[in-house]
C-alpha cells in the first residue's frame, strides 16, 4: 500500500467530515467523478451546490479563500485531536470573498455564529 501524506490525510478528513455533517442535515453530497476543483457536489431537494473545502490540521494554518474557482459554498474545517470534535464553518462564496481570510479568522475566534449547512440549502 502506498503511503498517505499528512497533507492528503488532512484534506480527506476534512472532506469526509463535511460530507457526514451535510448528511446529518439531510443534504446528499458526493465527490465528482473527475476532480475539477470542487470537493463535493451537494443536493437537497431541488438545490444543487458545489462545495469547496479547506482543512487546517492541528499545527497548520492553511485555510485559503479561493477566488479563481467556481463553487457556491466554502466549508472551513479545523481538525481537533479527536477528529469528531473538529469544527466546520460554512460560508457562501460571495461572503467569504467579501470578508477575506483575516476577517473570517477574527469572526471565528470571537465565536461569531456562522450559518450552518442547513441554512445554505433552504429553498424559497
Biotite code that builds the C-alpha atoms (Angstrom):
import biotite.structure as struc

atoms = struc.array([
    struc.Atom([0.000, 0.000, 0.000], chain_id="A", res_id=1, res_name="UNK", atom_name="CA", element="C"),
    struc.Atom([1.281, 3.477, -0.862], chain_id="A", res_id=2, res_name="UNK", atom_name="CA", element="C"),
    struc.Atom([1.926, 5.883, 1.992], chain_id="A", res_id=3, res_name="UNK", atom_name="CA", element="C"),
    struc.Atom([-0.635, 8.644, 2.568], chain_id="A", res_id=4, res_name="UNK", atom_name="CA", element="C"),
    struc.Atom([0.963, 12.053, 3.017], chain_id="A", res_id=5, res_name="UNK", atom_name="CA", element="C"),
    struc.Atom([0.000, 14.174, 6.025], chain_id="A", res_id=6, res_name="UNK", atom_name="CA", element="C"),
    struc.Atom([-1.454, 16.880, 3.727], chain_id="A", res_id=7, res_name="UNK", atom_name="CA", element="C"),
    struc.Atom([-3.594, 14.367, 1.823], chain_id="A", res_id=8, res_name="UNK", atom_name="CA", element="C"),
    struc.Atom([-4.809, 12.819, 5.082], chain_id="A", res_id=9, res_name="UNK", atom_name="CA", element="C"),
    struc.Atom([-5.768, 16.238, 6.488], chain_id="A", res_id=10, res_name="UNK", atom_name="CA", element="C"),
    struc.Atom([-7.642, 17.191, 3.301], chain_id="A", res_id=11, res_name="UNK", atom_name="CA", element="C"),
    struc.Atom([-9.511, 13.878, 3.086], chain_id="A", res_id=12, res_name="UNK", atom_name="CA", element="C"),
    struc.Atom([-10.520, 14.002, 6.772], chain_id="A", res_id=13, res_name="UNK", atom_name="CA", element="C"),
    struc.Atom([-11.977, 17.477, 6.175], chain_id="A", res_id=14, res_name="UNK", atom_name="CA", element="C"),
    struc.Atom([-13.905, 16.301, 3.122], chain_id="A", res_id=15, res_name="UNK", atom_name="CA", element="C"),
    struc.Atom([-15.338, 13.298, 4.947], chain_id="A", res_id=16, res_name="UNK", atom_name="CA", element="C"),
    struc.Atom([-16.328, 15.366, 7.995], chain_id="A", res_id=17, res_name="UNK", atom_name="CA", element="C"),
    struc.Atom([-18.174, 17.875, 5.800], chain_id="A", res_id=18, res_name="UNK", atom_name="CA", element="C"),
    struc.Atom([-19.875, 15.045, 3.915], chain_id="A", res_id=19, res_name="UNK", atom_name="CA", element="C"),
    struc.Atom([-21.038, 13.493, 7.216], chain_id="A", res_id=20, res_name="UNK", atom_name="CA", element="C"),
    struc.Atom([-22.228, 16.852, 8.560], chain_id="A", res_id=21, res_name="UNK", atom_name="CA", element="C"),
    struc.Atom([-24.201, 17.532, 5.392], chain_id="A", res_id=22, res_name="UNK", atom_name="CA", element="C"),
    struc.Atom([-25.768, 14.056, 5.530], chain_id="A", res_id=23, res_name="UNK", atom_name="CA", element="C"),
    struc.Atom([-26.726, 14.679, 9.162], chain_id="A", res_id=24, res_name="UNK", atom_name="CA", element="C"),
    struc.Atom([-28.577, 17.776, 7.885], chain_id="A", res_id=25, res_name="UNK", atom_name="CA", element="C"),
    struc.Atom([-30.411, 15.857, 5.128], chain_id="A", res_id=26, res_name="UNK", atom_name="CA", element="C"),
    struc.Atom([-28.081, 17.045, 2.359], chain_id="A", res_id=27, res_name="UNK", atom_name="CA", element="C"),
    struc.Atom([-26.703, 14.407, -0.009], chain_id="A", res_id=28, res_name="UNK", atom_name="CA", element="C"),
    struc.Atom([-23.116, 15.076, -1.055], chain_id="A", res_id=29, res_name="UNK", atom_name="CA", element="C"),
    struc.Atom([-20.536, 13.211, -3.080], chain_id="A", res_id=30, res_name="UNK", atom_name="CA", element="C"),
    struc.Atom([-17.213, 13.979, -4.727], chain_id="A", res_id=31, res_name="UNK", atom_name="CA", element="C"),
    struc.Atom([-17.403, 14.392, -8.503], chain_id="A", res_id=32, res_name="UNK", atom_name="CA", element="C"),
    struc.Atom([-16.003, 11.585, -10.640], chain_id="A", res_id=33, res_name="UNK", atom_name="CA", element="C"),
    struc.Atom([-13.354, 13.905, -12.073], chain_id="A", res_id=34, res_name="UNK", atom_name="CA", element="C"),
    struc.Atom([-11.576, 16.326, -9.734], chain_id="A", res_id=35, res_name="UNK", atom_name="CA", element="C"),
    struc.Atom([-12.007, 19.667, -11.464], chain_id="A", res_id=36, res_name="UNK", atom_name="CA", element="C"),
    struc.Atom([-11.597, 21.696, -8.282], chain_id="A", res_id=37, res_name="UNK", atom_name="CA", element="C"),
    struc.Atom([-14.879, 21.043, -6.494], chain_id="A", res_id=38, res_name="UNK", atom_name="CA", element="C"),
    struc.Atom([-14.563, 18.798, -3.473], chain_id="A", res_id=39, res_name="UNK", atom_name="CA", element="C"),
    struc.Atom([-18.261, 17.897, -3.179], chain_id="A", res_id=40, res_name="UNK", atom_name="CA", element="C"),
    struc.Atom([-21.461, 18.359, -5.120], chain_id="A", res_id=41, res_name="UNK", atom_name="CA", element="C"),
    struc.Atom([-24.282, 18.705, -2.582], chain_id="A", res_id=42, res_name="UNK", atom_name="CA", element="C"),
    struc.Atom([-28.008, 18.258, -3.190], chain_id="A", res_id=43, res_name="UNK", atom_name="CA", element="C"),
    struc.Atom([-31.053, 18.967, -1.067], chain_id="A", res_id=44, res_name="UNK", atom_name="CA", element="C"),
    struc.Atom([-34.486, 18.854, -2.678], chain_id="A", res_id=45, res_name="UNK", atom_name="CA", element="C"),
    struc.Atom([-34.006, 20.772, -5.925], chain_id="A", res_id=46, res_name="UNK", atom_name="CA", element="C"),
    struc.Atom([-30.996, 22.810, -4.729], chain_id="A", res_id=47, res_name="UNK", atom_name="CA", element="C"),
    struc.Atom([-27.569, 21.832, -6.084], chain_id="A", res_id=48, res_name="UNK", atom_name="CA", element="C"),
    struc.Atom([-24.367, 23.439, -4.771], chain_id="A", res_id=49, res_name="UNK", atom_name="CA", element="C"),
    struc.Atom([-20.659, 22.964, -5.379], chain_id="A", res_id=50, res_name="UNK", atom_name="CA", element="C"),
    struc.Atom([-18.682, 22.848, -2.128], chain_id="A", res_id=51, res_name="UNK", atom_name="CA", element="C"),
    struc.Atom([-15.032, 23.855, -1.765], chain_id="A", res_id=52, res_name="UNK", atom_name="CA", element="C"),
    struc.Atom([-13.433, 22.501, 1.430], chain_id="A", res_id=53, res_name="UNK", atom_name="CA", element="C"),
    struc.Atom([-10.345, 23.847, 3.154], chain_id="A", res_id=54, res_name="UNK", atom_name="CA", element="C"),
    struc.Atom([-8.990, 21.996, 6.184], chain_id="A", res_id=55, res_name="UNK", atom_name="CA", element="C"),
    struc.Atom([-6.490, 23.027, 8.844], chain_id="A", res_id=56, res_name="UNK", atom_name="CA", element="C"),
    struc.Atom([-4.653, 20.339, 10.729], chain_id="A", res_id=57, res_name="UNK", atom_name="CA", element="C"),
    struc.Atom([-3.657, 20.524, 14.363], chain_id="A", res_id=58, res_name="UNK", atom_name="CA", element="C"),
    struc.Atom([-0.487, 22.527, 13.773], chain_id="A", res_id=59, res_name="UNK", atom_name="CA", element="C"),
    struc.Atom([-1.207, 24.232, 10.492], chain_id="A", res_id=60, res_name="UNK", atom_name="CA", element="C"),
    struc.Atom([-2.868, 27.422, 9.356], chain_id="A", res_id=61, res_name="UNK", atom_name="CA", element="C"),
    struc.Atom([-3.530, 26.647, 5.745], chain_id="A", res_id=62, res_name="UNK", atom_name="CA", element="C"),
    struc.Atom([-7.013, 27.941, 5.014], chain_id="A", res_id=63, res_name="UNK", atom_name="CA", element="C"),
    struc.Atom([-7.357, 29.929, 1.833], chain_id="A", res_id=64, res_name="UNK", atom_name="CA", element="C"),
    struc.Atom([-10.322, 31.628, 0.214], chain_id="A", res_id=65, res_name="UNK", atom_name="CA", element="C"),
    struc.Atom([-10.060, 30.600, -3.429], chain_id="A", res_id=66, res_name="UNK", atom_name="CA", element="C"),
    struc.Atom([-11.377, 33.214, -5.828], chain_id="A", res_id=67, res_name="UNK", atom_name="CA", element="C"),
    struc.Atom([-10.326, 31.523, -9.062], chain_id="A", res_id=68, res_name="UNK", atom_name="CA", element="C"),
    struc.Atom([-12.636, 28.500, -8.779], chain_id="A", res_id=69, res_name="UNK", atom_name="CA", element="C"),
    struc.Atom([-16.326, 28.004, -9.375], chain_id="A", res_id=70, res_name="UNK", atom_name="CA", element="C"),
    struc.Atom([-18.138, 26.988, -6.180], chain_id="A", res_id=71, res_name="UNK", atom_name="CA", element="C"),
    struc.Atom([-21.105, 28.109, -4.086], chain_id="A", res_id=72, res_name="UNK", atom_name="CA", element="C"),
    struc.Atom([-20.123, 27.176, -0.541], chain_id="A", res_id=73, res_name="UNK", atom_name="CA", element="C"),
    struc.Atom([-16.769, 27.354, 1.236], chain_id="A", res_id=74, res_name="UNK", atom_name="CA", element="C"),
    struc.Atom([-16.504, 24.873, 4.109], chain_id="A", res_id=75, res_name="UNK", atom_name="CA", element="C"),
    struc.Atom([-13.675, 25.585, 6.547], chain_id="A", res_id=76, res_name="UNK", atom_name="CA", element="C"),
    struc.Atom([-12.690, 22.666, 8.772], chain_id="A", res_id=77, res_name="UNK", atom_name="CA", element="C"),
    struc.Atom([-10.480, 22.967, 11.868], chain_id="A", res_id=78, res_name="UNK", atom_name="CA", element="C"),
    struc.Atom([-9.355, 19.487, 12.881], chain_id="A", res_id=79, res_name="UNK", atom_name="CA", element="C"),
    struc.Atom([-9.200, 18.573, 16.560], chain_id="A", res_id=80, res_name="UNK", atom_name="CA", element="C"),
    struc.Atom([-7.014, 15.859, 18.109], chain_id="A", res_id=81, res_name="UNK", atom_name="CA", element="C"),
    struc.Atom([-10.295, 13.952, 18.438], chain_id="A", res_id=82, res_name="UNK", atom_name="CA", element="C"),
    struc.Atom([-11.498, 14.179, 14.854], chain_id="A", res_id=83, res_name="UNK", atom_name="CA", element="C"),
    struc.Atom([-15.154, 14.081, 15.947], chain_id="A", res_id=84, res_name="UNK", atom_name="CA", element="C"),
    struc.Atom([-14.652, 17.307, 17.920], chain_id="A", res_id=85, res_name="UNK", atom_name="CA", element="C"),
    struc.Atom([-13.461, 19.154, 14.821], chain_id="A", res_id=86, res_name="UNK", atom_name="CA", element="C"),
    struc.Atom([-15.246, 22.384, 13.854], chain_id="A", res_id=87, res_name="UNK", atom_name="CA", element="C"),
    struc.Atom([-16.861, 23.109, 10.488], chain_id="A", res_id=88, res_name="UNK", atom_name="CA", element="C"),
    struc.Atom([-17.775, 26.599, 9.299], chain_id="A", res_id=89, res_name="UNK", atom_name="CA", element="C"),
    struc.Atom([-19.819, 27.263, 6.147], chain_id="A", res_id=90, res_name="UNK", atom_name="CA", element="C"),
    struc.Atom([-19.821, 30.467, 4.113], chain_id="A", res_id=91, res_name="UNK", atom_name="CA", element="C"),
    struc.Atom([-21.360, 31.431, 0.806], chain_id="A", res_id=92, res_name="UNK", atom_name="CA", element="C"),
    struc.Atom([-18.539, 32.154, -1.659], chain_id="A", res_id=93, res_name="UNK", atom_name="CA", element="C"),
    struc.Atom([-19.561, 35.807, -2.040], chain_id="A", res_id=94, res_name="UNK", atom_name="CA", element="C"),
    struc.Atom([-19.475, 36.321, 1.748], chain_id="A", res_id=95, res_name="UNK", atom_name="CA", element="C"),
    struc.Atom([-16.104, 34.583, 2.079], chain_id="A", res_id=96, res_name="UNK", atom_name="CA", element="C"),
    struc.Atom([-14.575, 36.735, -0.645], chain_id="A", res_id=97, res_name="UNK", atom_name="CA", element="C"),
    struc.Atom([-16.098, 39.923, 0.781], chain_id="A", res_id=98, res_name="UNK", atom_name="CA", element="C"),
    struc.Atom([-14.893, 39.171, 4.318], chain_id="A", res_id=99, res_name="UNK", atom_name="CA", element="C"),
    struc.Atom([-11.385, 37.992, 3.452], chain_id="A", res_id=100, res_name="UNK", atom_name="CA", element="C"),
    struc.Atom([-9.405, 35.452, 5.419], chain_id="A", res_id=101, res_name="UNK", atom_name="CA", element="C"),
    struc.Atom([-8.296, 37.749, 8.259], chain_id="A", res_id=102, res_name="UNK", atom_name="CA", element="C"),
    struc.Atom([-11.893, 38.848, 8.956], chain_id="A", res_id=103, res_name="UNK", atom_name="CA", element="C"),
    struc.Atom([-13.097, 35.251, 8.811], chain_id="A", res_id=104, res_name="UNK", atom_name="CA", element="C"),
    struc.Atom([-10.434, 34.214, 11.351], chain_id="A", res_id=105, res_name="UNK", atom_name="CA", element="C"),
    struc.Atom([-11.333, 37.139, 13.627], chain_id="A", res_id=106, res_name="UNK", atom_name="CA", element="C"),
    struc.Atom([-15.016, 36.214, 13.428], chain_id="A", res_id=107, res_name="UNK", atom_name="CA", element="C"),
    struc.Atom([-14.296, 32.594, 14.304], chain_id="A", res_id=108, res_name="UNK", atom_name="CA", element="C"),
    struc.Atom([-12.081, 33.468, 17.259], chain_id="A", res_id=109, res_name="UNK", atom_name="CA", element="C"),
    struc.Atom([-14.829, 35.795, 18.531], chain_id="A", res_id=110, res_name="UNK", atom_name="CA", element="C"),
    struc.Atom([-17.211, 32.807, 18.358], chain_id="A", res_id=111, res_name="UNK", atom_name="CA", element="C"),
    struc.Atom([-19.256, 34.512, 15.659], chain_id="A", res_id=112, res_name="UNK", atom_name="CA", element="C"),
    struc.Atom([-22.075, 32.177, 14.630], chain_id="A", res_id=113, res_name="UNK", atom_name="CA", element="C"),
    struc.Atom([-21.503, 31.161, 11.028], chain_id="A", res_id=114, res_name="UNK", atom_name="CA", element="C"),
    struc.Atom([-24.539, 29.805, 9.211], chain_id="A", res_id=115, res_name="UNK", atom_name="CA", element="C"),
    struc.Atom([-24.913, 26.063, 9.429], chain_id="A", res_id=116, res_name="UNK", atom_name="CA", element="C"),
    struc.Atom([-25.191, 23.828, 6.418], chain_id="A", res_id=117, res_name="UNK", atom_name="CA", element="C"),
    struc.Atom([-28.998, 23.693, 6.698], chain_id="A", res_id=118, res_name="UNK", atom_name="CA", element="C"),
    struc.Atom([-29.486, 27.397, 6.024], chain_id="A", res_id=119, res_name="UNK", atom_name="CA", element="C"),
    struc.Atom([-27.381, 27.233, 2.853], chain_id="A", res_id=120, res_name="UNK", atom_name="CA", element="C"),
    struc.Atom([-29.811, 24.795, 1.251], chain_id="A", res_id=121, res_name="UNK", atom_name="CA", element="C"),
    struc.Atom([-33.131, 26.425, 2.116], chain_id="A", res_id=122, res_name="UNK", atom_name="CA", element="C"),
    struc.Atom([-35.477, 26.949, -0.794], chain_id="A", res_id=123, res_name="UNK", atom_name="CA", element="C"),
    struc.Atom([-37.665, 29.998, -1.135], chain_id="A", res_id=124, res_name="UNK", atom_name="CA", element="C"),
])
